[in-house]
Amino acid sequence: MRTKFDTASVTKLFTAVAVLQLVDCGMLGLDDRIVDRVDLTGTCIPEDVTLAHLLTHTSGIADDADEELGESYEALFVSKPNYSIRHNADFIPQFAYKKPKFKAGTDVSYNNCAYVLLGLAIKQATGMGYRDYVDRHVFRACGMDDTSFAAKDEGDAAVAEGYEAEYDEYGQVKWRKNVYSFPPIGTSDGGAYTTVGDLDTFMRALAGGRLLSRERTEAIMKPQARLAKSYGRGTVVNGYGFHFVYDGAGKLVCMYKDGANAGVAAMLAYYPDAETTSIILGNQTCDIWELHREAERLLFDAT
């Protein structure tokens, strides 16, 4: 099946790879301050925030909708048309003038707009649009032939439309399309369309050193933040795009990136010891973590 599914925040992996490619060729540096790469004059983005902070969710900058505080992303577009946001720069008014949550490097908090800023840094360094760069140097470079930044208003795109369940007073489900829930085309924080096969192709190309230098491949395949969060009986530590899960004995279980929006569910997990991927893509709102845990159980039972 070649129907493409929205990946939501799994797209952040493509952004992380693009940044590290530019670090490889000397066009960007992980210690570069974002204010030196993107004109953020007059905003509340602190001067000490680096690309590394943005990649690992340790920047402390405010987000447009803080998911960890339960803020709704859809609510952003109640009074502002979602079709007014098509490029990374369009997001700036939604978050850059809010006060930071904490000083860069002192805590960890998942942040979508950190990756918006990384997309702007990619454009500044290359002179190419973010989507053009990623399409050429990530998707095409590793043979992801069924992956693109398709737009919801693109009439002939072979994509699965997203649906969110709503329930009436009797508990009966009604499905509504997610066309007004977020911007009509993906940017560097989320929204690329792909297939399960292409995500497996991407992960194997990445782990095999076909997208980054040996040094940068090793870097993206391990944690990069010092701060850990509890995860069941283990912990999760952030890396460049990926989250790394360790069990109670300190053994690496997997590295993953998930994505969830109204009408979108995505999970890419990679198990380095087994060199195996577990990938789930859906076009309806669901508990992607429950599905992931079941897939993981079947994987462990088979090994």
N, C-alpha and C positions, 0 to 999 in steps of 0.2 A: 504494500500500500504506500503510495507516494503523497497522500494528503499530509499537509504540514500542520503542525499544532503549535500554538503559542507557548513559548517557554517561560514567560514572565521573567523572574529574576535569574534563571539559569543563564540568561544572556550576559550576566555580569562576568561569567567565566571567559567569554569572548573578549570582553573589555580588558580583563586582567591580562590575557595573553597578548593583546595588542600593545598594552603599556610595556610589558616585559620585552616584546620584540623591539620596541623603540629604545629601551634601556640597552639591549644587546648591541644596537648599532650606534649608541652614543647620542641619540636625539633627545632622550629624556633620562633623568636620573631619579632613583627612588627617593633620594634626599632632597630633591627639588621642592621648593615651596610652591604651593599651587598659586599663590598670589603673584609669583614671578612668571607663571605660565599662562595665566588667564587674568584678564582685567576685571578685578573685583573691587575696584575703587568705590568707597561709600557703603560697602556691605559689611556684615558682621562676621565674615570669614576671618579667623585669626591668622596673623602673619606666620605663625610657626607650624601650620598644617602642611604636611608633606604628602607626596604621592603615596608613600608607604603607609601613612596613616589612613588615607582614603581607601586604599586597597584592603586593609585589614579591619575596617570599621572601628578604628580607634581615633578618628579625627576629632570627635566631640562636637562637630558642627550640627546644627539643627536640621531636621528633615522636613520635607513638605507635609508628610503625614507620618507621625511617629507610630509605627506598628507595635512597638514594645509597650507603648502607653495606651494601646487600643484605639488609636485614631483611625478613622475610615478614609481610605484613599479615594473611594468613590465620592465622598462628601466634598472633595476639592472642586468637583465639577457641577455642584448644585447651582452656584452663582456664576461660574465661569465656563464657557463652552470648551469641551475637551478637544474639539478640532482646532482650537487656537494654539495647541502645543504640538508641534511636529518636529522640532529640533531641540537639541540639548539646551541651547541658550534661552529657549522659551520658558524653561523651568526656573530660571534665576529668581524672578520676583516671588516665587512661592516658598523659598526657604532661605535665601542668602541674607535677608534682612532680619532674621530671627537671631536671638542671642544663643551662643553655643551652650551645649548641655554640660560640658566639662572640658578641661584643658587637654589638648591633644596628647595622646600617649598614656594618659592616666587611668583610662577606663575603656570599656568596649560597649558599643551600642550599634546594632544593625542600622545601616543608613543607605537608603536608595540614592539620595542626591549626592553622596560622596562619589558615586559612579557617574553621575551626570557631569561633575567637575572633571573626572578622568576623561570622559569623552571629549570635553572641550580642550583638555590638554593634548589629546591625540590630534585633534584638528589643528591646534596651534603649532604643534611640532612638525606635522606633515604637509600642511596646506591642503589636505584632503578632508572631505566630509567624513564624519565618524563612520557612517554606514558604508560608504565607498571603501574606506580603508579596511574595515573588518571583512567585507565581502571579498576583497582581493587577497588580503594577506592571511586571513584565517579560514574562511569558508572554502574558497577555491584552492588555497594552498594545500589543504589536506583532503580534497575530494568530497566535500559536503555539497553534493549536487542538488539536494532537495532542501536547502536551507536559504532563507532570505529574510529581509526586512519587508515583508508584505504589509500593505496598508489595508485597513478594514474597508476603505472606500474604493479599493482596487477591484473592479468587477470580475476579472477573470482569474484571480489568484486561487490556486488550488489549496485552500486552507479550511480547516474545521472551524465553524462558527462557535463561539462560546455561549454557554447558557448557565444562568444561575437559578437555583430553585427558590421560589417564594411560596409560603404556605398561607392558606386562608384560615378563617376561624374554625374550620372543621378539620384542619390538618391536611387538607388536600393540596398537593403540589401544583404550582403553576410555574412554567419555565419562561424566563425572559432573556432576551439576548443582551450581551454585555457591551453593545456598541457605544453606550454613553458612559461606561464605567471608567475608562482611562483613555489616554491619547490614541489617535487612530493609527499610528505607526510607531514601531519600536525605536528606542534610543539606547544609550549606553547603560542604562540601569535595568532595562528589561524590554521584552516584546519581540525578539526575533522568532521566526517560525521555522520549525524543523521537524524531523522524523526521529523515531527511535534508532533507526539504522545510522543516520547521520551523526547522532550524538555518540554512538559507539565508535564510529569512525574518528570523530574529534578526539575522544578520550584516548584512543589507541595511538593516534598521531602525536598527541601531547606527551603521553607516557613514553613513547618511543623516540622522543627527541627530534621530531620532524617539524616542529613549529618554533622551538626555542633552542638556544645554545645549551650545551650540557650544564653549564652553571645555572642558567635561568630555569632549565627544566627541573633540576634538583630543588631549586628554590620554590617553585610552584607546587611541587609534590610533597611539601612538608609545611608544618605550621610556621607562622612568622610573627605571631603576637605572643606576648608573655602572659596575657590574661586568659584564664580559662573559665568556662561556665559549666555548671552541673548539667549532666545528661543521664537521667536514670541513675544507674549505679556507676556511671563513668563521668567523663568530662568531654567538652567540646572546645577546641582551640581554633581560632581563625588563622587562615593563611591568605595568600593572594587569590581572592575569589572563593576558594574552597573553605569548607569547615571540616575539621578533622576530629573523628570520634575515637576516644580511647576507653577501654573497659576499666574495671576497677583495679586491675593489676598493672595498668599503664601500658597495655598493648594496643597498637593501632588497629581498630576494627575496620574503618573505611574513611574515605574522603568523599564529600558530597556537596551538591548545591541543589537547593529546592527552589520552587517558585510557585506562588499562589496569588491569583487575582479572582475577581468575580468571573466565573465561567472558565477559569484556567487552573490546571493543576499539573505540576511538572516536578520530576525528581531524577537527578543523575547521581548515582552512587558508584564509586569505584573501590574495589577491594584489591589493594596492591599485592598481597600475598598470593592470591588466586589469579591475579591479572584478569579479573572479571568485572563486568559492569552490570548494574541493575538500573533499568531506565523505565520510567512510567510517564506517559503523557496523556492528559485528559482534557476534554473541552466542556467540562462542567465543574461547578464548585463541589469539592469533595474533600475528605480527609486524606490527603496524599500521604500523610505519615502512617496512617493505619495500613494503607496499601503497601507502603514501603516496608513496614515491619513484617508483613506477611510474605512479601517477596524475599526479604532477607532470611526469614525462617526457612523457606524452601531452599534457598541457596545454601545455607549452613547445613541443612539436613542432607544435601546432595554431595557435600564435600567431606 
